[in-house]
Amino acid sequence: MGDPLTVAASVVALVTISAQIYTAVDSFVDKVKDAPSRAHSLRSDVNSFHGCISSFQVLLTTAAFQPTCGELLSARNVVTTLTDAVPLLDEIKEELSPLTVTQSGRMSIVDRGRWVSRSGRLLLLQKRLHNSISILTLQVSILQW
């Protein structure tokens, strides 16, 4: 299944980063009374990704796991999927980092403007995240088969 160290490092990084992003977006959505719909959908998508990558981690750490899917899934594909997802999550995290919540639980006009200006970029990143979720789900299914 490829270089085990690369796979393990990528999985651990993805579990950690996705958990951090989910926590940040979840907190933002919970605190902001009028959070943008994009924030709600991003929270859901990051949670889905975290579930997929956590399943992958559990599968890889199972002592009895013996991949026998050589013809169905190449190790290079798995490594590529995992290593491509790391910068994707980093980009999402970077896009969300400057957003803040006021004491009143409302977004400031400046932050509203940031959401609007970043909405196109966030939509593109979300589409890439959907793609990663689909690929990971398929790969986990093949590995479990």
Secondary structure, DSSP 8 states (H G I E B T S, - for coil): ---HHHHHHHHHHHHHHHHHHHHHHHHHHHH-TT--HHHHHHHHHHHHHHHHHHHHHHHHH-TT-----TTTS-HHHHHHHHHHHHHHHHHHHHHHTT----TTS---HHHHHHHHHHHHHHHHHHHHHHHHHHHHHHHHHHHH-
